[in-house]
């Protein structure tokens, strides 16, 4: 793994209490570890695939299609050189140095030093992070840990799940100036209040729309993406219906595969429709994302589905009681998401200890199936964050400190 970093920094002080900073930070990572299966290949290509129709074709059109799912599967997904050497029973999984990342960020910051009871800091970052891989272990469901095509890393280049185009924060500390010089009772009972508000806005995290099907027939469904319909309604998804030729026996069900040669000749309950399966029809032709069925050509890229942005206002308040010059007692309260504004974002699932200030994407666990359903077109909860993520409801913490 090799990482290179370059940056430049400008700083200017003005109006006695203020400092402004502008920074550019760029990094480039090469030879990053990624997970791969080196003895498997995709059997689907732009020259050989089963078509997916936006409009239901006629049976005559279906009968005219010559490529079947069985025909696509025939060569086998093990690479011949490996298969001839005997490596055709199990996957050879390696951590290979095929990963890379590129980050460019413009960072600006305005500081006001603590003066007359007020200090604040405002910061804005405009950035972009591009990579061809993010996680090399099953640590997130947002983006697969393996490529869609083990032999084509160039197709994995996209915006990274770690990329946040915009991040804006404002944080302040304000000590109320009232009753600072009154008698002991007024100073310590009525006065000595402080407030620390924090506002955060952050662009959404990106996720990969997945078909949850081994579309390219390389023996792995984890990385297979969906079909992108440029004319579809933004953020919508659709499943597909398999299409079979009319030569399929009348007792067969298109898309069914439960044939067992040891159970006798083909018949009801023991049937393989794959020799007759030649394409798919989108259930909703107006959807932006369409499931790529087995043998279909998945045209979607990595990380094209935006989750919801962070839009959070939190507040901490405290009260000091000065018992003497040496002894001080402080009580306070911390209100996370004080406005109780729902934020259904990755990294906010119950029991995981994550929240709006954590950069961790949602991870695997008991809700793994729900996460995949959220990313699969045609599923009832596709692109419905309320069905998957917690809302980051308001939380309150009480604190107390005695100084002596």
N, C-alpha and C positions, 0 to 999 in steps of 0.2 A: 504494500500500500504506500502510495506517495501522495502527499498533499503540498500544494504550493499556495502561499498567501501573499497578497500585495495590497497595500493600503496607502492613503494619504489623509492628512488631518489639518484642518484650519480652525483656529480658535481666536475669538475676539472678545475683549471685555469692554463694557460701555456703561454709561449712566451709573457708575459707582457700584451698583449691586448686581449687575447682570453680566452673564457670560454666554456667548453663542458659539456653537461648535458645528462644523460640517465635516463629515468623514466619508470617504469611499473605502469600502472593503470588498475585496474579491478573493475568492479561493478556487482552486481547481484540484480535484482529487482524481488520480489515475491508478489503475491496477487495484481497484477496491475489490474485496472479497464478495462473491455472489454464489448462490447455490444453483447448480446445474446438473442435468442428467446427460452425460456425454455420449451414451450409446443409444439414444432414441432420436427419432426424426419425425417431423410433421409429414403426413401423407396428403394434406390439403395444400394447394397452392393456387395462384391466380390462373393457372392453366387447367387445374383439376379440382373441381369442387361441386357440391350440390347447390343449385340456385335457391335463393329465398325470394319469393314473389311478394310484392306489396299488394297486388290485387289477385284474387283467386283465379288461377288459370283454368282453362277448360280441360276436360279429361283427355282430349285429343292432344293438347299441348304437353300434358304430363306424359302421355304415352310416347311422345316424340323425343323425350329426353333419354340420352343413352348411357349416362354415368349413374351407377347405382352405389349405394353405401357399401355393399359387399365388394363391388369392384374396387372402390377406393381403399378398402381395408386389405385387399389381397396381398400387396407387397410386404406387409408387416412393418411395424414401426421401429424395429431394431435395425440400426445401421448395418448394412451387409458386412463391412469390414470387422465389426465387433461380433456380429452373429456368426461369421465364419470361424472366428477364433473361440467360439463357445460362450461368448457373453450375450446370450439371448434368452436368459431366464429371469434375470433380475435387473433392476436399474442400477447403473453405476453413478452414484451421486458424489459430486466433488464440489469443493469450494475453489472456484477458479477466479483469477484476477481480471475479469472482464468488465468490472464496474467502473463507472466514472461519474463525476459530478462537477457542475460549474455554478458558482454563486457570484452574483453582483449585487451590491447593496449601497444605497445612498442613505446615510444616517445623519439626521439633524437633531440638535438638542439646544434648548434654551433653559438656563439656570438662573434663579434668583437666590442669592445667599440669604441666610437667615438674618433678617433685619426688621426691627419694629414689629416683631412677633410673627413675621410671615416668611416662609420659604416655599418655593415651588420649582418644579421641573417639568418641562414639556418636551416630548421626544416624538419624532416621526421617522419611520424607516420605509423607504421604497426599495423593494428588492425582488429578485427572481432567482430561483434555484432550479436548475435543470439536471436531471440524472437519467440513467438507464436502469437503475435498481436502487432500492432503499433498504429493505430488510433482507438479510440472508438467513434468518430464522423465522419460524412461524410466530412472530411477535405482534403482528397486526393483521387485521382483515381488510384494511383499506386498500392495500395494493399487494398483489401476490409476491411471494418471495422468489419464485422462479419465473423465467421468461415464458411468454406464450409459445414461442418457437425456440427450442434449445440451440438451434444453429443460426439464429438471426438476432443478435443483440442490438443491431441498429434500429430494429422496429420497436425497441423498448424506450427509446429516447423520448422524454416528455417532461412536462413540469413535474417537480417532485412533490410528494405529499408533505415534505418539510417546508415547502415554499409558502410564504405569506406576502402577497404583493404589497399590502399596506398594513402598517402597525402604528397606532397613535396612542400615546399615553400622556396623561396629565396627573401629577401627584403633588400634593401640597401639605404643608404643616402650618397651622394657624393657631396661635395662642391669643385668646380673647384679651384685649387690653384693659378691660373694665375691672375696677376695684383692686388694682395692683398695689395701690398705696393706701388703702383704707386700713381700718383697724383689723385685728386678727380675725374676728368673726366674719367680717365682710370679705376679706381676702380668701379665706379658706372654706367658707360655706357658700357664698354667692359667686366669688371669682375663681381664678385658677382653672379655667376650662380650656381645653385644647381640642382641635379637630384635624383629622388627616384624611381628606377625600382622595380617591384614586379612580380615574376613569380610563378604561381600556377599550379600544376598538381594534379588531384584527380581522383581516381578510380570511375567508373560509379555507379549510383544509380540502385538498383534492383527493378524490377516490376513484378507483377503477371499476367501471361497470363490467360485470362478469356474467357469463352465460351459465356457469355451474355445470357445464357439459364439456366433454372432451371433443370440442368441435374440430380441431385439426388432426385428431386421431393419432397423437403421439404418446398416448398412454397416460396423460396427465390433464385433469380438468381444472387444476388449481389456477393456472394462468390464462385460461382461454377467455377472451373478451367477447363483446357483443358486436352486432352489426350497427353501424351508425347511419341513420337516415337523415341526411342534411335538411330535408324538407319537413321533418317531423316537428311536432309541438315540443318545445323546450322542456326537458326534464321528465318526459313521459316514457314509458316502456311497454313492451308487448312480448308475449310469448308467441310461439309458432305452432302450426298444425302440419304434421308430416304428410307428404304427398306420395302415393304409390301408384304404379301402373295398373291398368285394368286386368292384366294377366295374373295378378295376385289371386289366389284361391278365395272363393267367397267366404270361407270360414275364418279367414285371416283378419287381423286388426293391424292397420298401418301404423308402424312405429313399434309394434310388439316384437320382443325378442326373448323367447324362453325355450328355444329349440334344444332338445337333448336327444342326440342320435341313439343313445342307449335306451330311450323310452319308447322306441318304436318309430314308425313313419310319421311325417308331419301330419298334423290334424288339430282340431280344436284343443287348446290347452298345451299344445306342443308345436309351436309355430314360429318361424323366422321370417319377418317381413323385409329384412334388409336387402335381399336380392331384388326387391321390387320398389324399394324406397329411393326416390330420385330427386326429391326437393322438399321445400317447405313453403308454407304460406303464412304471412304475418297475420296474427289475429286482429291487430289494430294497425292498419297501414299508415296512420297519422302519428305514430309514436316515433320519438327521436332515437330510441334504443330498442333493438329487436334481438331476441335471443338467437345466437348462432347454434343451430342444431348440429348433431354429429355429422361431420362431412361438409358443413357449410363454411363459407369464408368469412371469418370475423374481421371486419374492417375498422372497428373502433380502436382508438389509441389508449395508452395508459393514462389514468388520472385526468379524465375529462368531466367528471361529475363533481360539482362544488357542493360541499356541505354548507351549513349555516355559519355566518360570521360570529365572532365574539363581540358583544356590545354590552359592557358591564360597568356598573357604577357601584363602588364599595366605599365604606366609610368607617373610620375608627375615631372614637372620642374618648377622652380621659379627663379625670378630675384629680388635681393635686391638693393634698392637705399637708401643709408644712407645720408639723408639730413643734419643731424648733429648727435652728440652723443646721443641726446635724441629722435630725430624724424627719423623714418624709414618707407619707403614705399615698399611693396612687391607685385609684380604681378606674376601670375603663370597660368599654364594650367595642367589639369589632363586628361590623355588619357586612358580610359578603353578599353582593348583589342586593343591596339595601332596598331597591325598588321592586324586587321580586320579579324582574323581567325574565320570562322564560328564554333559555338559551340551550337549545337541543343540539349540542355539538359533540364531536368525538373527544374522548378523554374525560367524559363526565358521567360514567356509568356507576350506579350504586355499588358500594362495597369495594371499589378499586382505588379510592382515595385520590381520584383525579378531579380536576376542575378547570375553570376558565383560565387559570394562570399556569396550566401545565401543558407542555407541548407534546405530551405522549398521545399518540393516536389510540383509538379504541383497540383493545387487544383481544386475544383469544380467551376462551373460558366458557362458562355455562351458556352464554348468549351468542356463541359463535354462529349457530345456525341463523339466528335473527340478523346478525351482521351480514351474512351472505345473502339472505333474502332481501335485505335493504339494497343490495347492489345488483340484484338479478331482475332484469326486465320481465314484466308479466306477473311478478309476484305481487301479492296484495299490499305489501309494505314497501315496494320499490320506491326509493327516493322519498320516504316518509320518515324524517328524523324523529318525530314524536313517538313513533312505534318502537324505536330502538334506544335512543339516548335519554338520559335523565335531563331534567329541565334546569339544573343548577339553581334550585329554589334558594331563597334567602336563608342564610345561616347566621346565627348570633353567637359570639363567644364573649364570655366575661373574664376579665383579667384583674389581678390585684398584685401590687408590688410594694414592699416596705424597704426603704433605703435608710441605712444607718452607718 
